[in-house]
Amino acid sequence: MPHYVSLVKWTDKGIGGIKESPKRAEAARKAAEKMNGKMWLWYTMGKYDLVAISEFPDDESAQKFLYWLGSLGNVRTTTMRAWNEESAAKLIGELP
């Protein structure tokens, strides 16, 4: 299943309601599951407030989840598709 790395920043609304963040994280995990995905979350220091690793059946499902998440107004994301070492090695091995 494809994996995605999301760098997450709180909006003013999101940081203002920081005490609700654990509940919002759980709601996001449940929403990902309803979309046949999974999400793992780390709170971080520095330029980004959170890092999420997720997996979804396809890019469309991942994008649908990110639209839903962004529509809540608590966070903004920068998301990258990720390949594990084995998958990347296979792609590299197929280079002409």
Secondary structure, 3 states (H helix, E strand, C coil): CCEEEEEEEECHHHHHCHHHHHHHHHHHHHHHHHCCCEEEEEECCCCCCEEEEEECCCHHHHHHHHHHHHHCCCEEEEEEEECCHHHHHHHHHCCC
